């Protein structure tokens, strides 16, 4: 019993770290661009697939164990750096002036397209590449043999991302420019800030975060079609529970939902998928705009 | 405000549909499914009028379909099974609706997606009741107490769906012209002003939401009795996406849009999904983008433009 609980907590931490990586990108992009990107889940999935492909290629070389971890980061930068600007320039920049429903439909359409792009490139058979987990090896926690990858690396990367992002947004010039555009785009533009560039930058960065989440997730589970949709729905649950646009809040709810889910995995497996949404619905019933969110100003 | 008369296009559509189904027997099945989906999309259209889009209405299609599958061993007739399907979808729609009608835009769309994915995973995981991904086979029910052999069963189901589609399309038109229906575009335009006028936006949306759930449940019931097999895939997000796609393809301008969209969609799907099984979603996504960016009033809008120009309205 205690053993199971400990295992559930460890799994929950690792899982929460992954969910946070995706959710923080989703919430950051929403905060700045005011567009909820449904295709964010596809970026997660494509990041995972590219990481697995690169990982398999790296495993064939002589420097295999050294390369196993860096390829994850390379995959994320590659996916974010290529897909981010492409999608922002070609698609999103056309729809900032349209209403929310159309924006949602456009990103949903993109999501449909990218889901099949994955199938066309990587097929529908499960893909598994765990070189990164093997490179770090196992560790003993009490009586449990766990992977160092999931115990240290995943939470470590998530914590670094959170702290780094907060530092970036509050202490650096670029970060403050991004916050300024979020608060009042017109005033920021009048001060000589190029809002278009801020949008492009933020979206690319958000895409990289999703892809990094996918790359980090790839060594711990096999990749099948549909991982993208599960992740977008789950990370939306995290973001909505926290309040749209809340970054620290997303970390806390990711932890809450990650732990809740992994406890369910061990004690009530049929309800594994339901737990995050029960948490979300309960929170939203009490606080309709999320734990840390506040209602937007009413238009009169 | 009822807009232009739909009598002629409806009659033409019905005649064309029956004519085609008579000349090519396999089309009976395709058209019955198209009409069932058209009914579900009619529900989506009500919500679109309020500027809200649900990415989870496959939930209600699945509720309707599984109600038929669960009830079939004890209830043997279509005329009882369909009301059951509608009733179940209405109840679930009311429960979920009480929650989601508080939200707009992004939250509305995504919360619906979340509910449908939860239902999907429950259908998949609770194997003891739902037989998981294997799904449940539905024995052909009797219709009004009469047992039909296969070909006549297909004809009767098509006729029934057609009658329901015309009847409910007419009702939806009356609803949209009623004060309640007229409040829907107001939610999209200026919700606060609607509230100032003393009308509860939440209640207006809830009524439309429950109606849309009931329509989707009816569509699901018809699908279950036509395909005679239900699987969790009915609740999957791709299916919800299809419904939204059909709504946008058909166009939100008139109640005929959903059925026009559904018929075109199902006909194209018969060929395209077989030719490009792994690129089907991609084609849908690309066409959806094209419509949103370049022809936002859908097929019905194109039809209207064509006929209006010919009539040379001032």
Interface residues (C-beta under 8 A of the other chain):
Chain A: X36 X38 X91 X94 X99 X100 X101 X102 X104 X105 X106 X108 X109 X110 X111 X112 X113 X115 X116 X117 X119 X120 X124 X229 X230 X233 X236 X237 X240 X244 X269 X270 X272 X273 X274 X277 X280 X281 X284 X285 X288 X298 X299 X300
Chain B: X48 X51 X52 X53 X55 X99 X102 X103 X105 X106 X107 X109 X110 X111 X113 X114 X115 X117 X118 X121 X122 X125 X126 X190 X192 X193 X237 X238 X241 X244 X248 X278 X279 X280 X281 X282 X284 X285 X286 X288 X289 X292 X293 X296
